[in-house]
Amino acid sequence: MIYLPQSKIEIEELNFYCDFERLKNLKKKKKKKFKRIYWLLIDLVIMAVVIILLLYKPTRYKGLDVSSTSLEQGQVHPYLTHDLSPQLHNGLQSGAPFDFVVKQVPMNEVISWSDWPKQAEGTNFSLPELFFEPGRIILMGTATTGGVDFIVTIAVEPELSREGLLNLRVATVKIGAMNITPLARLIAKKMYAERMSTTYVDMNSIAAKIAASLLDDRAFEPVFNIEGRKVRLEKFTIEKQKLTAGLKEIYH
């Protein structure tokens, strides 16, 4: 049996209750709608911040470039032939430990004379620039993917142990202003493991040892073959715009 209101007061009370419920439901809907709009705005702000961070360009990065038309085929930069090479030759001829000095500005010119851009996994890397800072080496460059340019920054902090082992520790990896170091380390280790499992690599070569140090955080004995002689890195200092390596010839 359904009860129906009879008196005017009961009808008014029922109408009031219905209006109250409608108002209550309307407020709930508005509140839900407001929450959806609020979280959508938050998502948009986060997305905008991420894009700004990724597209950020450090003010000191200029991106050195040399047009290939200005270089003769096989041309070697004078800094290599007139400065670095004589340093090594004269140091070895002396028969004593010697300092090998690399300067930032001319070294950047040497790098820019290489064949750019480099391509990997559908991404072009170009306009590299090297920086020497106290205790660290920084490489910046432009990574282009999908028609969008991103500035990549990699900071390496070399470490020489008491046992004389060198580790080229990657301290920071950034895209724009966004620090992606933990992710970059995971990707680098995975890439290194895949390369080692699918391709033969001569682990005695200095290039393989450097790659293992950069990608897999492995220290190695810093012995280099120069002019048919074995030379060990005994010490190094990295200052603003200059790297000084203390080298010594070994005979065993």
LUMFIMI-855824 format. One record per residue: residue number from 1; x, z, y of N, C-alpha, C in turn. Coordinates in Angstrom, 2 decimals. Atoms other than C-alpha are relative to their C-alpha. Example, Ala and Ser with C-alpha at 12.3 -4.5 7.8 and 13.67 -1.06 7.14 Angstrom:
REM LUMFIMI-855824
(1, (0.89, 0.00, -1.19), (12.30, 7.80, -4.50), (0.90, 0.00, 1.20))
(2, (-0.82, -0.06, -1.19), (13.67, 7.14, -1.06), (-0.77, 0.73, 1.09))
This chain:
REM LUMFIMI-855824
(1, (0.83, 0.00, -1.20), (0.00, 0.00, 0.00), (0.87, 0.00, 1.25))
(2, (-0.79, 0.16, -1.21), (1.42, -1.09, 3.39), (-0.72, 0.68, 1.15))
(3, (0.57, -0.71, -1.14), (0.91, 1.14, 6.38), (0.12, -0.87, 1.24))
(4, (0.02, 0.75, -1.25), (-0.08, -0.61, 9.61), (-0.31, 0.95, 1.14))
(5, (0.26, -0.88, -1.15), (0.10, 1.11, 12.98), (-1.39, -0.27, 0.58))
(6, (1.36, 0.13, -0.48), (-3.30, 1.80, 14.40), (-0.11, 0.24, 1.52))
(7, (0.16, -0.36, -1.42), (-2.95, 3.46, 17.78), (0.94, -0.81, 0.87))
(8, (-0.82, 0.71, -0.98), (-1.51, 1.95, 20.90), (1.40, 0.59, 0.08))
(9, (-1.30, -0.69, -0.08), (1.24, 4.55, 20.93), (0.88, -0.41, -1.17))
(10, (-0.77, 0.39, 1.19), (2.27, 3.69, 17.38), (0.52, -1.43, 0.13))
(11, (-0.41, 1.40, -0.18), (2.37, -0.02, 18.25), (1.15, -0.09, 0.99))
(12, (-1.07, 0.00, -0.99), (4.50, 0.65, 21.32), (1.30, 0.55, -0.59))
(13, (-1.19, -0.57, 0.65), (6.83, 2.84, 19.27), (0.64, -1.00, -0.94))
(14, (-0.52, 1.00, 0.94), (7.17, 0.08, 16.69), (0.72, -1.13, 0.76))
(15, (-0.62, 1.05, -0.82), (7.90, -2.53, 19.36), (1.33, 0.47, 0.58))
(16, (-1.23, -0.56, -0.54), (10.48, -0.24, 20.91), (1.11, 0.03, -1.06))
(17, (-0.96, -0.08, 1.09), (12.16, 0.27, 17.55), (0.55, -1.39, -0.34))
(18, (-0.44, 1.38, 0.28), (12.24, -3.49, 16.90), (0.93, -0.52, 1.08))
(19, (-0.87, 0.45, -1.10), (13.69, -4.17, 20.35), (1.36, 0.68, -0.09))
(20, (-1.24, -0.75, 0.13), (16.29, -1.47, 19.76), (0.89, -0.60, -1.10))
(21, (-0.76, 0.59, 1.11), (17.32, -3.00, 16.42), (0.56, -1.37, 0.38))
(22, (-0.47, 1.31, -0.44), (17.52, -6.48, 17.96), (1.18, 0.15, 0.95))
(23, (-1.08, -0.25, -0.95), (19.69, -5.13, 20.78), (1.26, 0.47, -0.71))
(24, (-1.11, -0.53, 0.78), (21.85, -3.28, 18.29), (0.72, -1.13, -0.76))
(25, (-0.59, 1.13, 0.73), (22.36, -6.43, 16.18), (0.71, -0.97, 0.94))
(26, (-0.60, 0.89, -0.98), (23.07, -8.47, 19.29), (1.35, 0.54, 0.46))
(27, (-1.26, -0.61, -0.40), (25.76, -6.00, 20.36), (1.06, -0.15, -1.08))
(28, (-0.94, 0.17, 1.11), (27.32, -6.18, 16.88), (0.56, -1.41, -0.03))
(29, (-0.44, 1.40, 0.01), (27.42, -9.97, 17.04), (0.97, -0.28, 1.15))
(30, (-0.87, 0.20, -1.15), (28.94, -9.92, 20.53), (1.36, 0.66, -0.24))
(31, (-1.23, -0.71, 0.27), (31.50, -7.36, 19.38), (0.88, -0.79, -0.97))
(32, (-0.74, 0.80, 0.97), (32.48, -9.51, 16.39), (0.56, -1.25, 0.65))
(33, (-0.44, 1.20, -0.69), (32.66, -12.60, 18.58), (1.17, 0.31, 0.92))
(34, (-1.07, -0.41, -0.90), (34.84, -10.74, 21.08), (1.29, 0.23, -0.79))
(35, (-1.17, -0.26, 0.84), (37.18, -9.61, 18.27), (0.64, -1.31, -0.44))
(36, (-0.53, 1.29, 0.44), (37.51, -13.19, 16.99), (0.75, -0.69, 1.14))
(37, (-0.64, 0.61, -1.16), (38.31, -14.45, 20.49), (1.29, 0.74, 0.34))
(38, (-1.17, -0.82, -0.31), (40.73, -11.56, 21.05), (1.16, -0.34, -0.93))
(39, (-1.07, 0.30, 0.96), (42.70, -12.25, 17.85), (0.47, -1.45, 0.10))
(40, (-0.40, 1.39, -0.22), (42.66, -15.98, 18.54), (0.98, -0.09, 1.18))
(41, (-0.89, -0.02, -1.16), (44.23, -15.30, 21.95), (1.37, 0.58, -0.36))
(42, (-1.26, -0.61, 0.46), (46.83, -13.04, 20.32), (0.82, -1.01, -0.78))
(43, (-0.68, 1.01, 0.80), (47.67, -15.80, 17.82), (0.60, -1.09, 0.90))
(44, (-0.48, 1.04, -0.91), (48.00, -18.35, 20.64), (1.20, 0.48, 0.80))
(45, (-1.12, -0.56, -0.76), (50.27, -16.05, 22.64), (1.25, 0.07, -0.88))
(46, (-1.14, -0.08, 0.93), (52.49, -15.42, 19.59), (0.57, -1.39, -0.25))
(47, (-0.45, 1.37, 0.24), (52.62, -19.17, 18.89), (0.77, -0.54, 1.21))
(48, (-0.66, 0.47, -1.23), (53.54, -19.90, 22.50), (1.37, 0.64, 0.16))
(49, (-1.28, -0.70, -0.10), (56.29, -17.25, 22.46), (1.00, -0.58, -0.99))
(50, (-0.88, 0.56, 1.04), (57.72, -18.64, 19.20), (0.51, -1.37, 0.44))
(51, (-0.40, 1.35, -0.45), (57.74, -22.20, 20.61), (1.01, 0.10, 1.13))
(52, (-0.92, -0.17, -1.13), (59.41, -21.01, 23.83), (1.37, 0.46, -0.49))
(53, (-1.26, -0.49, 0.54), (62.06, -19.12, 21.84), (0.75, -1.10, -0.74))
(54, (-0.64, 1.06, 0.78), (62.72, -22.09, 19.56), (0.56, -1.10, 0.90))
(55, (-0.41, 1.09, -0.89), (62.99, -24.57, 22.44), (0.96, 0.46, 1.09))
(56, (-0.89, -0.55, -1.03), (65.16, -22.28, 24.57), (1.38, -0.68, -0.07))
(57, (-1.32, 0.60, -0.07), (68.43, -23.88, 25.72), (0.93, 0.93, 0.78))
(58, (-0.96, -0.87, -0.69), (71.36, -21.54, 26.52), (0.63, -0.73, 1.19))
(59, (-0.49, 0.63, -1.23), (72.63, -22.20, 30.04), (1.43, -0.51, -0.13))
(60, (-1.40, 0.43, 0.11), (76.28, -22.51, 28.98), (0.17, -1.22, -0.89))
(61, (-0.12, 1.15, 0.89), (75.54, -25.21, 26.42), (-0.21, -1.30, 0.77))
(62, (0.08, 1.29, -0.68), (76.24, -28.66, 27.83), (-0.17, -1.15, -0.98))
(63, (0.11, 1.07, 1.00), (76.50, -30.71, 24.65), (0.93, -1.14, 0.30))
(64, (-0.99, 1.02, -0.29), (79.68, -32.75, 24.82), (-0.27, -1.26, -0.80))
(65, (0.23, 1.27, 0.67), (79.37, -36.42, 23.98), (0.95, -1.04, 0.55))
(66, (-0.85, 1.12, -0.40), (81.71, -39.38, 24.04), (-0.56, -1.26, -0.63))
(67, (0.54, 1.25, 0.52), (80.31, -42.88, 23.71), (1.01, -0.67, -0.92))
(68, (-0.89, 0.62, 0.98), (81.75, -44.61, 20.64), (0.61, -1.29, 0.55))
(69, (-0.53, 1.25, -0.57), (82.26, -47.75, 22.77), (1.27, 0.24, 0.80))
(70, (-1.18, -0.31, -0.79), (84.95, -45.95, 24.77), (1.21, 0.33, -0.87))
(71, (-1.06, -0.35, 0.92), (87.02, -45.24, 21.65), (0.37, -1.20, -0.86))
(72, (-0.45, 1.03, 0.92), (89.13, -47.65, 19.69), (-0.11, 0.52, -1.42))
(73, (0.17, -0.40, 1.39), (88.61, -47.64, 15.95), (1.28, 0.70, -0.49))
(74, (-1.13, -0.74, 0.54), (90.85, -45.01, 14.32), (0.81, 0.74, 1.04))
(75, (-0.75, -0.67, -1.06), (91.96, -43.59, 17.66), (0.00, 1.51, -0.22))
(76, (-0.15, -1.45, 0.16), (93.28, -40.01, 17.48), (0.14, 0.64, 1.37))
(77, (-0.04, -0.66, -1.31), (92.80, -37.59, 20.35), (1.42, 0.47, 0.30))
(78, (-1.37, -0.40, -0.38), (96.06, -36.91, 22.26), (0.28, 1.49, -0.23))
(79, (-0.24, -1.44, 0.20), (95.55, -33.13, 21.89), (0.54, 0.27, -1.40))
(80, (-0.50, -0.17, 1.36), (96.16, -33.50, 18.16), (1.44, -0.47, -0.14))
(81, (-1.33, 0.60, 0.17), (99.24, -35.72, 18.45), (1.05, 0.57, 0.96))
(82, (-0.96, -0.42, -1.03), (100.81, -34.29, 21.62), (0.10, 1.52, 0.16))
(83, (-0.03, -1.46, -0.17), (100.06, -30.56, 21.31), (-0.03, 0.72, -1.35))
(84, (0.14, -0.77, 1.25), (98.78, -29.21, 17.96), (1.04, -0.40, -1.05))
(85, (-0.97, 0.45, 0.99), (100.95, -31.35, 15.73), (1.43, 0.44, 0.32))
(86, (-1.33, -0.49, -0.34), (104.19, -30.59, 17.64), (0.14, 1.52, -0.17))
(87, (-0.04, -1.46, 0.20), (103.32, -26.87, 17.59), (0.32, 0.34, -1.45))
(88, (-0.20, -0.26, 1.43), (103.14, -26.93, 13.79), (1.39, -0.45, -0.44))
(89, (-1.30, 0.53, 0.42), (106.22, -29.09, 13.34), (1.15, 0.87, 0.50))
(90, (-1.08, -0.80, -0.58), (108.43, -27.07, 15.69), (0.01, 1.42, -0.59))
(91, (0.09, -1.34, 0.59), (107.16, -23.78, 14.26), (0.59, 0.03, -1.40))
(92, (-0.53, 0.07, 1.36), (107.99, -24.85, 10.70), (1.51, -0.22, 0.01))
(93, (-1.44, 0.28, -0.10), (111.40, -26.14, 11.76), (0.79, 1.25, 0.38))
(94, (-0.72, -1.21, -0.45), (112.27, -22.77, 13.27), (0.35, 0.92, -1.16))
(95, (-0.25, -0.85, 1.16), (112.09, -21.09, 9.86), (-0.44, 1.43, 0.18))
(96, (0.47, -1.36, -0.29), (110.51, -17.99, 11.42), (-1.52, -0.02, 0.20))
(97, (1.44, -0.05, -0.31), (106.91, -16.79, 11.84), (-0.24, -0.52, 1.43))
(98, (0.26, 0.57, -1.33), (105.30, -18.56, 14.78), (-1.49, 0.06, 0.32))
(99, (1.40, 0.02, -0.47), (102.10, -18.64, 16.86), (-0.47, -1.43, 0.18))
(100, (0.64, 1.31, -0.13), (99.75, -21.60, 16.71), (-1.22, 0.21, 0.89))
(101, (1.04, -0.24, -1.00), (97.49, -21.77, 19.77), (-0.95, -1.18, 0.10))
(102, (1.05, 1.01, -0.14), (94.18, -23.67, 19.91), (-0.83, 0.35, 1.23))
(103, (0.75, -0.23, -1.24), (92.47, -24.04, 23.29), (-1.39, -0.63, -0.09))
(104, (1.41, 0.40, 0.12), (88.73, -24.39, 23.68), (-0.31, -1.37, 0.60))
(105, (0.39, 1.23, -0.71), (88.45, -27.22, 26.20), (0.49, -1.26, -0.70))
(106, (-0.44, 1.22, 0.68), (90.69, -29.84, 24.56), (-0.51, -0.10, -1.43))
(107, (0.51, 0.05, 1.37), (89.44, -28.84, 21.10), (-1.42, -0.54, -0.02))
(108, (1.35, 0.56, -0.10), (85.90, -29.64, 22.21), (0.04, -1.52, 0.15))
(109, (-0.15, 1.44, -0.14), (87.09, -33.09, 23.23), (0.32, -0.65, -1.35))
(110, (-0.33, 0.50, 1.34), (88.59, -33.57, 19.76), (-1.25, -0.09, -0.86))
(111, (1.23, -0.03, 0.79), (85.30, -32.56, 18.13), (-0.96, -1.10, 0.43))
(112, (0.95, 0.99, -0.52), (83.28, -34.85, 20.38), (0.40, -1.42, -0.39))
(113, (-0.47, 1.33, 0.39), (85.43, -37.81, 19.30), (-0.34, -0.34, -1.45))
(114, (0.38, 0.25, 1.39), (84.18, -37.46, 15.74), (-1.24, -0.88, -0.05))
(115, (1.14, 0.90, 0.18), (81.39, -39.58, 14.30), (-1.31, 0.79, 0.04))
(116, (1.27, -0.71, -0.17), (78.13, -38.09, 15.63), (-1.13, -1.00, 0.23))
(117, (0.43, -1.27, 0.62), (75.34, -37.47, 14.85), (0.27, 0.03, -1.51))
(118, (-0.06, -0.22, 1.44), (75.67, -35.99, 11.38), (-1.43, 0.20, -0.49))
(119, (1.37, -0.09, 0.50), (72.58, -36.20, 9.19), (-0.04, 0.74, -1.33))
(120, (0.20, -0.73, 1.25), (71.34, -33.85, 6.46), (-1.46, 0.42, -0.10))
(121, (1.38, -0.41, 0.26), (67.90, -33.30, 4.94), (-0.96, -0.45, 1.10))
(122, (0.92, 0.54, -1.00), (66.22, -35.52, 7.55), (0.19, 0.55, 1.39))
(123, (-0.28, -0.57, -1.31), (67.77, -33.62, 10.46), (1.31, -0.54, 0.53))
(124, (-1.23, 0.47, -0.65), (70.32, -35.05, 12.90), (0.63, 1.14, 0.79))
(125, (-0.73, -1.02, -0.75), (73.00, -32.74, 14.28), (0.99, -0.71, 0.92))
(126, (-0.83, 0.73, -0.97), (74.72, -33.91, 17.45), (0.40, 0.91, 1.16))
(127, (-0.41, -0.67, -1.23), (76.32, -32.91, 20.76), (0.55, 1.41, -0.24))
(128, (-0.54, -1.33, 0.31), (78.43, -30.05, 19.34), (0.87, 0.54, 1.13))
(129, (-0.88, -0.62, -0.98), (80.26, -27.57, 21.52), (0.52, 1.32, -0.58))
(130, (-0.68, -1.16, 0.58), (82.77, -24.89, 20.49), (0.35, 0.99, 1.10))
(131, (-0.36, -1.06, -0.94), (83.32, -21.55, 22.22), (0.86, 1.04, -0.71))
(132, (-0.79, -1.12, 0.46), (86.06, -18.98, 21.71), (-0.34, 1.21, 0.86))
(133, (0.29, -1.24, -0.69), (85.00, -15.45, 22.61), (0.77, 1.12, -0.70))
(134, (-0.74, -1.08, 0.65), (86.73, -12.13, 21.90), (-0.56, 0.35, -1.38))
(135, (0.38, -0.36, 1.37), (86.59, -11.70, 18.12), (-0.92, -0.97, -0.70))
(136, (0.95, 0.89, 0.65), (84.31, -14.64, 17.42), (0.16, -1.46, 0.44))
(137, (0.04, 1.44, -0.26), (83.97, -18.42, 17.21), (-1.46, -0.42, -0.02))
(138, (1.41, 0.40, -0.11), (80.68, -19.94, 18.33), (-0.09, -1.52, 0.03))
(139, (0.27, 1.44, 0.00), (79.44, -23.41, 17.54), (-1.46, -0.23, 0.38))
(140, (1.35, 0.37, -0.40), (76.41, -24.84, 19.34), (-0.17, -1.50, -0.19))
(141, (0.28, 1.41, 0.15), (74.73, -28.16, 18.74), (-1.49, -0.26, 0.06))
(142, (1.40, 0.41, -0.08), (71.49, -30.10, 18.97), (-0.46, -0.50, -1.36))
(143, (0.61, 0.44, 1.25), (69.40, -30.40, 15.82), (-1.30, -0.70, 0.34))
(144, (1.20, 0.79, -0.31), (66.77, -33.13, 16.03), (-0.77, -0.25, -1.28))
(145, (0.86, 0.23, 1.15), (63.89, -33.18, 13.57), (-1.41, -0.28, 0.49))
(146, (1.34, 0.36, -0.44), (60.52, -34.85, 13.97), (-0.08, -0.38, 1.46))
(147, (-0.02, 0.39, -1.40), (61.57, -36.09, 17.39), (0.14, 1.15, 0.98))
(148, (-0.13, -1.19, -0.86), (62.02, -32.53, 18.71), (1.43, 0.52, -0.10))
(149, (-1.36, -0.52, -0.04), (65.39, -31.14, 19.80), (0.00, 1.53, 0.04))
(150, (-0.20, -1.43, 0.03), (66.43, -27.58, 18.96), (1.49, 0.29, 0.15))
(151, (-1.40, -0.39, -0.15), (69.66, -25.87, 20.04), (0.33, 1.05, -1.06))
(152, (-0.42, -0.90, 1.07), (71.36, -24.25, 17.05), (1.30, 0.67, 0.40))
(153, (-1.20, -0.77, -0.33), (73.93, -21.50, 17.59), (0.46, 0.76, -1.24))
(154, (-0.57, -0.71, 1.14), (76.22, -20.22, 14.83), (1.24, 0.75, 0.48))
(155, (-1.14, -0.84, -0.40), (78.60, -17.32, 15.52), (0.72, 0.50, -1.25))
(156, (-0.82, -0.41, 1.14), (81.44, -16.66, 13.07), (1.00, 1.05, 0.48))
(157, (-0.94, -1.06, -0.32), (83.47, -13.44, 13.13), (1.01, 0.12, -1.15))
(158, (-1.00, -0.03, 1.08), (86.61, -13.99, 11.02), (0.57, 1.41, -0.20))
(159, (-0.57, -1.31, 0.33), (88.02, -10.94, 9.23), (1.17, -0.19, -0.96))
(160, (-1.17, 0.05, 0.85), (91.46, -10.51, 7.71), (0.21, 1.39, -0.59))
(161, (-0.08, -1.30, 0.65), (91.63, -7.70, 5.15), (1.45, 0.48, -0.10))
(162, (-1.34, -0.56, 0.18), (94.60, -5.41, 4.47), (0.76, -0.74, -1.10))
(163, (-0.62, 0.76, 1.09), (95.22, -7.47, 1.34), (0.35, -1.41, 0.43))
(164, (-0.33, 1.33, -0.52), (95.58, -10.55, 3.53), (-1.02, -1.07, -0.32))
(165, (1.06, 0.96, 0.31), (92.30, -12.19, 2.49), (-0.85, -0.26, 1.25))
(166, (0.77, 0.42, -1.18), (90.33, -14.12, 5.11), (-1.45, -0.23, -0.39))
(167, (1.44, 0.25, 0.19), (86.54, -14.04, 5.32), (-0.58, -0.52, 1.30))
(168, (0.63, 0.60, -1.18), (84.71, -16.33, 7.74), (-1.46, 0.45, 0.04))
(169, (1.33, -0.61, 0.05), (81.70, -14.06, 8.17), (-0.91, -0.58, 1.08))
(170, (1.00, 0.52, -0.93), (78.68, -15.71, 9.72), (-0.80, 1.18, 0.54))
(171, (0.62, -1.18, -0.59), (77.46, -13.03, 12.13), (-1.41, -0.28, 0.51))
(172, (1.29, 0.30, -0.62), (74.56, -14.79, 13.86), (-0.33, -1.48, -0.15))
(173, (0.53, 1.37, -0.02), (72.45, -17.91, 13.44), (-1.29, 0.03, 0.83))
(174, (1.19, 0.06, -0.88), (69.93, -18.80, 16.15), (-0.50, -1.43, 0.13))
(175, (0.62, 1.25, -0.44), (67.50, -21.61, 16.83), (-0.64, 0.31, 1.35))
(176, (0.43, -0.39, -1.34), (66.95, -21.54, 20.57), (0.44, 1.42, 0.25))
(177, (-0.29, -1.42, -0.19), (66.72, -17.84, 21.34), (-0.45, 0.84, -1.18))
(178, (0.53, -0.73, 1.15), (65.26, -16.91, 17.95), (1.10, 0.24, -1.04))
(179, (-1.01, -0.38, 0.98), (67.58, -15.04, 15.60), (-0.57, -0.18, -1.41))
(180, (0.48, 0.25, 1.37), (67.15, -16.37, 12.04), (1.10, 0.32, -1.01))
(181, (-1.17, -0.28, 0.83), (70.33, -14.86, 10.55), (-0.35, 0.36, -1.44))
(182, (0.30, -0.34, 1.39), (68.78, -13.20, 7.44), (-0.53, -1.19, -0.80))
(183, (0.55, 1.18, 0.68), (66.81, -16.34, 6.57), (1.09, -1.04, -0.23))
(184, (-1.08, 0.99, 0.12), (69.82, -18.58, 7.23), (0.96, 0.37, -1.11))
(185, (-0.91, -0.44, 1.06), (71.98, -16.48, 4.90), (-0.59, -0.27, -1.37))
(186, (0.67, 0.27, 1.28), (69.44, -16.76, 2.09), (0.05, -1.49, -0.33))
(187, (0.00, 1.46, 0.21), (69.17, -20.53, 2.54), (1.41, -0.48, -0.32))
(188, (-1.39, 0.42, 0.22), (72.97, -20.91, 2.72), (0.46, 0.35, -1.42))
(189, (-0.38, -0.40, 1.35), (73.50, -18.95, -0.51), (-0.68, -0.86, -1.05))
(190, (0.74, 0.84, 0.94), (70.81, -20.98, -2.26), (0.60, -1.41, -0.04))
(191, (-0.62, 1.33, -0.07), (72.33, -24.27, -1.06), (1.34, -0.02, -0.72))
(192, (-1.32, -0.07, 0.62), (75.78, -23.16, -2.19), (-0.13, 0.07, -1.52))
(193, (0.20, -0.13, 1.45), (74.52, -22.12, -5.64), (-0.45, -1.31, -0.63))
(194, (0.48, 1.29, 0.50), (72.68, -25.43, -6.08), (1.12, -1.03, -0.04))
(195, (-1.11, 0.95, -0.04), (75.73, -27.44, -5.03), (1.00, 0.28, -1.12))
(196, (-0.95, -0.37, 1.03), (77.97, -25.52, -7.41), (-0.51, -0.33, -1.41))
(197, (0.57, 0.26, 1.32), (75.57, -26.05, -10.31), (-0.22, -1.47, -0.29))
(198, (0.30, 1.42, 0.20), (75.08, -29.78, -9.78), (1.17, -0.92, 0.30))
(199, (-1.12, 0.85, -0.41), (78.38, -31.06, -8.37), (1.33, 0.66, -0.34))
(200, (-1.34, -0.54, 0.27), (81.99, -30.66, -9.45), (0.70, 0.26, 1.32))
(201, (-0.72, -0.39, -1.21), (83.96, -28.81, -6.79), (1.34, 0.60, -0.41))
(202, (-1.32, -0.55, 0.25), (87.69, -28.16, -6.86), (0.15, 1.28, 0.83))
(203, (0.00, -1.27, -0.72), (87.68, -24.47, -5.96), (1.38, 0.39, 0.51))
(204, (-1.33, -0.27, -0.52), (91.43, -24.56, -5.34), (0.25, -0.68, 1.35))
(205, (-0.17, 0.69, -1.28), (90.97, -26.85, -2.34), (-0.38, 0.94, 1.14))
(206, (0.27, -0.88, -1.13), (91.03, -25.16, 1.05), (-1.39, -0.25, 0.58))
(207, (1.34, 0.32, -0.51), (87.82, -26.98, 2.07), (-1.07, 0.75, -0.79))
(208, (0.97, -0.70, 0.85), (85.95, -25.47, -0.91), (0.03, 1.50, 0.28))
(209, (-0.11, -1.43, -0.29), (87.28, -21.99, -0.10), (-0.65, 0.35, 1.34))
(210, (0.63, -0.22, -1.30), (86.18, -22.29, 3.53), (-1.52, -0.07, -0.12))
(211, (1.44, 0.14, 0.20), (82.73, -23.48, 2.45), (-0.57, 1.22, -0.70))
(212, (0.46, -1.18, 0.74), (82.41, -20.58, -0.01), (-0.05, 1.23, 0.90))
(213, (-0.03, -1.13, -0.92), (83.35, -18.13, 2.73), (-1.15, -0.06, 1.00))
(214, (1.08, 0.15, -0.98), (80.88, -19.53, 5.25), (-1.38, 0.13, -0.63))
(215, (1.33, 0.06, 0.61), (77.99, -20.05, 2.84), (-0.31, 1.16, -0.94))
(216, (0.23, -1.04, 1.01), (78.51, -17.29, 0.27), (0.79, 1.27, 0.27))
(217, (-0.66, -1.23, -0.43), (80.51, -14.67, 2.17), (1.17, 0.38, -0.93))
(218, (-1.11, -0.25, 0.92), (83.58, -15.02, -0.09), (1.34, -0.06, 0.75))
(219, (-1.33, -0.03, -0.61), (87.04, -14.00, 1.12), (0.95, -0.85, -0.84))
(220, (-0.96, 0.84, 0.71), (90.00, -16.21, 0.21), (1.39, 0.19, 0.59))
(221, (-1.38, -0.09, -0.46), (93.76, -16.36, 0.48), (0.26, -1.13, 0.99))
(222, (-0.14, 1.04, -1.03), (94.48, -18.21, 3.76), (1.38, -0.68, -0.04))
(223, (-1.24, 0.74, 0.15), (97.30, -20.44, 2.54), (-0.31, -1.49, 0.14))
(224, (0.28, 1.40, -0.30), (97.43, -24.01, 3.87), (1.25, -0.85, -0.28))
(225, (-1.10, 0.96, 0.18), (99.53, -27.04, 2.96), (0.17, -0.80, 1.29))
(226, (-0.29, 0.71, -1.25), (101.13, -28.40, 6.14), (1.36, -0.68, -0.13))
(227, (-1.22, 0.80, 0.11), (103.71, -31.19, 6.05), (0.73, 0.28, -1.31))
(228, (-0.59, -0.25, 1.32), (104.26, -30.50, 2.34), (0.50, 1.41, -0.19))
(229, (-0.44, -1.39, 0.09), (104.89, -26.80, 2.98), (-1.22, 0.92, -0.05))
(230, (1.07, -0.99, 0.07), (102.79, -23.73, 2.25), (0.15, 0.99, 1.16))
(231, (-0.01, -0.87, -1.17), (101.86, -21.71, 5.31), (-1.15, 1.00, -0.13))
(232, (1.01, -1.05, 0.10), (100.01, -18.40, 5.33), (-0.40, 0.49, 1.39))
(233, (0.50, -0.63, -1.22), (97.82, -17.02, 8.09), (0.24, 1.50, -0.11))
(234, (-0.35, -1.42, 0.06), (99.28, -13.58, 8.78), (-0.86, 0.85, 0.92))
(235, (0.80, -0.74, -0.98), (97.19, -12.58, 11.80), (-0.66, -1.02, 0.92))
(236, (0.62, 0.88, -0.99), (94.98, -14.01, 14.50), (-0.66, 0.84, 1.08))
(237, (0.77, -0.61, -1.08), (93.43, -13.15, 17.83), (-0.87, -1.09, 0.62))
(238, (0.91, 0.93, -0.66), (90.43, -14.80, 19.45), (-0.36, 0.59, 1.36))
(239, (0.29, -0.42, -1.37), (90.17, -14.51, 23.21), (-0.93, -1.02, 0.63))
(240, (0.84, 0.95, -0.71), (88.06, -16.24, 25.80), (0.74, -1.33, 0.13))
(241, (-0.49, 1.37, -0.07), (88.70, -19.98, 25.43), (1.32, -0.24, -0.74))
(242, (-1.27, 0.20, 0.70), (91.71, -19.49, 23.13), (0.04, 0.74, -1.32))
(243, (-0.25, -0.62, 1.29), (92.52, -18.80, 19.48), (1.50, -0.09, -0.30))
(244, (-1.41, -0.04, 0.34), (96.02, -17.72, 18.46), (0.15, 0.45, -1.44))
(245, (-0.21, -0.31, 1.41), (97.00, -17.81, 14.78), (1.47, 0.25, -0.26))
(246, (-1.36, -0.29, 0.38), (100.13, -16.14, 13.51), (0.28, -0.56, -1.39))
(247, (-0.27, 0.70, 1.26), (101.57, -18.39, 10.77), (1.40, 0.29, -0.51))
(248, (-1.29, -0.24, 0.61), (104.41, -17.92, 8.32), (0.13, -0.85, -1.24))
(249, (-0.23, 0.82, 1.19), (105.90, -20.27, 5.75), (0.31, 0.89, -1.19))
(250, (-0.28, -0.74, 1.22), (105.92, -18.99, 2.18), (0.69, -0.93, -1.00))
(251, (-0.82, 0.82, 0.87), (108.23, -20.16, -0.59), (-0.28, 0.24, -1.49))
(252, (0.33, -0.21, 1.42), (106.43, -19.26, -3.83), (-1.42, -0.47, -0.27))
